[in-house]
Amino acid sequence: MEQHTINNEEREALADEAACIFRVHEGLRHANEKAYTPKLVSIGPYHHGQPKLLAMQKRKERYLELLLQRNNNQSKDDYLDSMNKLEERARKYYADSFDHLDSHQFVKMMLYDASFVIEFLLGMFEFRVVEDKHQQSHVGDEVKVSWKRIQICNDLMLLENQLPFFVISEFYDMSYGMIVTQNPNQIHHDPTSTPTLTRLAMLPILEKLPGGIDFSKIDFENTSVSESKHFLALVHNVCLPSCSRDELNDHQNKNQRTCFNMPCVIELKDAGVKFEAREEHNQSMFDIHFEHGHFKIPKFKVSDST
């Protein structure tokens, strides 16, 4: 395997890299441990090797094979070499050091997990847009069986179950060299188009969030969306109301943080505040407005998959 030497510029960039993937606080975990633990698939080092998740670990080998089939010019060793160059930066994304994983183990884990995420997302895309089920060559049971698909989407949104997005992007670019579409509507209507990775990553969000998301209202060029550090950060940045996203960018630019205590519903009602359900189509479930003493909150359905 090719060894990569870090130059001075890369070292300066790594020094500025802040950890953004953490363990859940023990107080939260103690209240409901199951809510923060993956049930079908481990992604990243926090739950890697857990016995109850080993069955899906075997499936990751098949997903890597599918990934390699997309680019016959690249071998498994080529992908391992690419991940080897990214290892030091990737480790800095995690708050824990994971010294028990040596370089080979960490690099292999990241490749297998990134392959699974990419092929699962592409399987969801194919499942949605290809009407002829016989042509769904890359759609496995993890996508076709609804309870598995829903549970994997849940697992991908857990804080402790994240990969750095730049790692997934690296392998997606290596494997999927086709022209990607810049039209968000094509993800639903044109089976021949290939979505960008950011748009592809929206599919589990669409699967999970109530009320739907209007792609035409998402600014994929916004740095908070296009430069999301990991999948859960993308979920957060996409679901922010537009006004809040602008305010967040302003605060980040000024290096400011605003904190305040929100009164509870009973206190607001006692103060004369009225609550009103909004039913506009394709609105974000987080588009909450307060106008003239009225809290206007989007109406949405809650199901088992929400």
Protein Blocks (a to p, Z undefined) as FASTA:
>chain_A
ZZddddfklmmmmmmpccfbdcddfklmmmommlmccfkbcgdjklgoiaklmmmmmmmm
mmmmmmmmmmmkbcfklmmmmmmmmmmmmmmmpmbfolmpcfklmmmmmmmmmmmmmmmm
mmmmmmmmmmblmlmmmbcfklmpmmlmmmmmmmmmpfklcccfklmmmmmmmmmmcccd
fbfklmmmmmkbccdfklmmmmmmmmmpghiaafklpcfkbmklmmcfblklmmmmmmpc
fklmmmmmmmmmnopacddddddfklmmmnopacdddfbehiafklccdeehiacddddd
ddfkZZ
